Amino acid sequence: MKMKIVYTGLVFFFMMLMVAACAPKQSVEFRGIRNMRAEVDDKPVIKSDVVFYNPNKQKGELKKIDAVIYVSEKKSAVVNQAFSVPVKGESEFVVPLEIKVDLNEDGVLNNLLGLIGAKKVKVKYVGTATIKYKGIRVKVPFDKEEEIKLRW
């Protein structure tokens, strides 16, 4: 009986050690957003490229991005987008993102109209990116604020 308990404990210990070894050593970094552009059909959509950096030697796969976008400190959009993007080790990777803007949300239309006369605007991105390393999903939080120049 004692031998069975010791054996079970050792198996559990080695399984936890293997899971810890598969996890990345450092967190993936959110670097920013590039090539932001707007398309207006039935519903306005903002398309952009999100830039991340993987400082680990391990490669992985980006599975999902969940984020809230604030423009001039007002909630402007919510992003829930699934992916299957390969992530190389020790390199930057770019993910195309579509942000669907809901004009029915409180203050969004006023916020967009306020951008018309603006030359610079503060945009804040708060959320998580889910990356899969060797079968283990890791959520990478990001909270970044940028000042973006608008070109008309």
PyMOL commands that set and color helices and strands:
alter all, ss='L'
color gray80, all
select helices_A, chain A and resi 2-22+108-115
alter helices_A, ss='H'
color red, helices_A
select strands_A, chain A and resi 29-40+44-54+60-71+74-87+91-100+120-133+136-149
alter strands_A, ss='S'
color yellow, strands_A
deselect
rebuild
show_as cartoon
